[in-house]
Amino acid sequence: MDFKKTEEQELLLESLRTAYQRANLEEYFKACDRDHVFPEKAVAAMVDAGIPSLGIPEEYGGTEVDLLTQVMVAEEAYALGWPSLCWVNYSTEVDDILTFGNKQQQESVLNYALRGIKPFTLGFTEPQAGSDSAAMATTATKRDGKVYINGNKTFNTSADRAPYLLCVARSGINENPYKDFSMYLFPMDRPGISIEKLDKIGNNMCGTFEVYLKDVECDPSDLVGEEGKGFYQLMKNFEIERTTICSANVGMARCAYDEAVRYAGQREQFGKPIGSFQLIQEKIVDMRIKIENMQNMLYRTAWKRDNGQSISIDSSLLKRYTGQAAFSVIDDALQIMGGIGYVNDCRISRLWRDQRVYRIMAGTEEIMVHTAGRALLKEAL
Ligand SMILES: Cc1cc2nc3c(=O)[nH]c(=O)nc-3n(C[C@H](O)[C@H](O)[C@H](O)COP(=O)(O)OP(=O)(O)OC[C@H]3O[C@@H](n4cnc5c(N)ncnc54)[C@H](O)[C@@H]3O)c2cc1C
């Protein structure tokens, strides 16, 4: 395992930095955050630089790179200041549909992903079914050769922008819930779908929504993967999602660290730079240790996946550790900035509000103990 960046990876990171700097995004992101607006102009700059195509097979017009390269590129974007939940490389959605989707689903989903558009919002969470996914109550009922979806999904990321919903629903035929779920992919503009925006504390640039589904008519060909295997497919989705979203944890922590260390070198109190005080240095040292640990875990998990090894345990460990470690790094960065860190003009305040969700979404840090803990014991027996 050697994580020295290859020449291709270095070139990709360099082109990302150039595109980011050329587009002059920092003030733009500040305005989008303040106005709760999706950063279209920034996405366009990344599309021009070819970033969304990374990881999409060549036959669909993409550029084939491994998962390790994709997480490195995403991490770098977040380290530069890219807002979370708005990244343009849809590795999870692409992997989902390439693994389980039919040819037509692959073509439409990859076509959106290539253009930097989030192809679908994933619908598993429901008001009564959060961590307990098996409690999902949305139904898929077969009638006259069609399938009708009824239910209420919640916390749907970008449901206002994504062209499709990847919806997990129960048929009610099998008593065992784990064998009763199926996944359906259908357009968000189908009759019977309505959405309602949630007002949240961070990630202002990316909307989060309730999705109501009333007799949404689907074709049997809208099924993704196998009937009755939706729960298993969702668990596979989580392994990739939990890995790729952790590039945000590493990158956002690096972003906050860089800014705080620079500030510590410049800000003077008691006639000296605050960085000369050991209490500040202790924070900087501990922040750096966490960043290096997070980075190693992220790269190792992606490498294992690229080399055909299971990441079911690693992705849970990674998500739990980096969610907490990144929050602690960003919180310490804010502390080093003092009062300035607490005002919205300072980027660290945005990182502090936005990163917090990674301890909750795609499986909470408590549920990561649940998933990895059982598996670790089994591994030892
Ligand atoms: C901004 C945002 C975006 C999201 N995007 C999406 C999306 O696009 N699609 C989607 O489907 N969902 C999405 N989610 C939902 C997210 O995945 C859920 O919020 C998460 O799975 C937790 O579910 P919950 O909120 O219902 O919390 P609950 O499951 O109600 O948990 C509440 C608390 O209880 C703890 N808890 C629960 N069970 C146990 C247990 N067995 N042992 C110990 N502690 C436990 C939890 O860890 C948590 O601390 C998003 C959430 C947010 C905030």
The ligand as a MOL file (V3000), in Angstrom:
LIG
                    3D

  0  0  0     0  0            999 V3000
M  V30 BEGIN CTAB
M  V30 COUNTS 53 58 0 0 0
M  V30 BEGIN ATOM
M  V30 1 C -28.6330 17.2770 5.9740 0
M  V30 2 C -29.1010 15.8480 5.9050 0
M  V30 3 C -29.1390 15.2070 4.6800 0
M  V30 4 C -29.6340 13.8940 4.5860 0
M  V30 5 N -29.7560 13.3150 3.3390 0
M  V30 6 C -30.4690 12.1570 3.2210 0
M  V30 7 C -30.8440 11.6610 1.9220 0
M  V30 8 O -30.5100 12.2450 0.8850 0
M  V30 9 N -31.5840 10.5370 1.8760 0
M  V30 10 C -32.0090 9.8670 2.9850 0
M  V30 11 O -32.7000 8.8570 2.8550 0
M  V30 12 N -31.6650 10.3170 4.2260 0
M  V30 13 C -30.9200 11.4440 4.3680 0
M  V30 14 N -30.6070 11.9380 5.6190 0
M  V30 15 C -31.1150 11.2310 6.8090 0
M  V30 16 C -30.0310 10.6150 7.6760 0
M  V30 17 O -29.4130 9.5320 7.0390 0
M  V30 18 C -30.6900 10.2690 9.0110 0
M  V30 19 O -30.9190 11.5030 9.6640 0
M  V30 20 C -29.8530 9.3400 9.8540 0
M  V30 21 O -29.8170 8.0520 9.2720 0
M  V30 22 C -30.3750 9.2350 11.2920 0
M  V30 23 O -31.7340 8.9760 11.3290 0
M  V30 24 P -32.6920 9.9090 12.2610 0
M  V30 25 O -32.3890 11.3150 11.9410 0
M  V30 26 O -34.0830 9.4400 12.0830 0
M  V30 27 O -32.2170 9.6450 13.7260 0
M  V30 28 P -32.6850 8.4270 14.7270 0
M  V30 29 O -32.5020 7.1160 14.0230 0
M  V30 30 O -34.0180 8.7650 15.2470 0
M  V30 31 O -31.6060 8.5690 15.8380 0
M  V30 32 C -31.6620 9.5290 16.8890 0
M  V30 33 C -30.4940 9.2540 17.8430 0
M  V30 34 O -30.6220 7.9350 18.4020 0
M  V30 35 C -29.4520 7.1800 18.1480 0
M  V30 36 N -29.8040 5.7690 17.9170 0
M  V30 37 C -30.7320 5.2400 17.1020 0
M  V30 38 N -30.7280 3.9080 17.1700 0
M  V30 39 C -29.7280 3.5570 18.0380 0
M  V30 40 C -29.1760 2.3200 18.5030 0
M  V30 41 N -29.6470 1.1370 18.0740 0
M  V30 42 N -28.1680 2.3790 19.3910 0
M  V30 43 C -27.6750 3.5710 19.8300 0
M  V30 44 N -28.1320 4.7670 19.4200 0
M  V30 45 C -29.1370 4.7640 18.5220 0
M  V30 46 C -28.8760 7.7990 16.8750 0
M  V30 47 O -27.4970 7.4950 16.7260 0
M  V30 48 C -29.1510 9.2710 17.1250 0
M  V30 49 O -28.1740 9.7970 17.9690 0
M  V30 50 C -30.0560 13.2150 5.7490 0
M  V30 51 C -29.9690 13.8520 6.9940 0
M  V30 52 C -29.5200 15.1550 7.0830 0
M  V30 53 C -29.5030 15.8270 8.4290 0
M  V30 END ATOM
M  V30 BEGIN BOND
M  V30 1 1 1 2
M  V30 2 1 2 3
M  V30 3 2 2 52
M  V30 4 2 3 4
M  V30 5 1 4 5
M  V30 6 1 4 50
M  V30 7 2 5 6
M  V30 8 1 6 7
M  V30 9 1 6 13
M  V30 10 2 7 8
M  V30 11 1 7 9
M  V30 12 1 9 10
M  V30 13 2 10 11
M  V30 14 1 10 12
M  V30 15 2 12 13
M  V30 16 1 13 14
M  V30 17 1 14 15
M  V30 18 1 14 50
M  V30 19 1 15 16
M  V30 20 1 16 17
M  V30 21 1 16 18
M  V30 22 1 18 19
M  V30 23 1 18 20
M  V30 24 1 20 21
M  V30 25 1 20 22
M  V30 26 1 22 23
M  V30 27 1 23 24
M  V30 28 2 24 25
M  V30 29 1 24 26
M  V30 30 1 24 27
M  V30 31 1 27 28
M  V30 32 2 28 29
M  V30 33 1 28 30
M  V30 34 1 28 31
M  V30 35 1 31 32
M  V30 36 1 32 33
M  V30 37 1 33 34
M  V30 38 1 33 48
M  V30 39 1 34 35
M  V30 40 1 35 36
M  V30 41 1 35 46
M  V30 42 1 36 37
M  V30 43 1 36 45
M  V30 44 2 37 38
M  V30 45 1 38 39
M  V30 46 1 39 40
M  V30 47 2 39 45
M  V30 48 1 40 41
M  V30 49 2 40 42
M  V30 50 1 42 43
M  V30 51 2 43 44
M  V30 52 1 44 45
M  V30 53 1 46 47
M  V30 54 1 46 48
M  V30 55 1 48 49
M  V30 56 2 50 51
M  V30 57 1 51 52
M  V30 58 1 52 53
M  V30 END BOND
M  V30 END CTAB
M  END
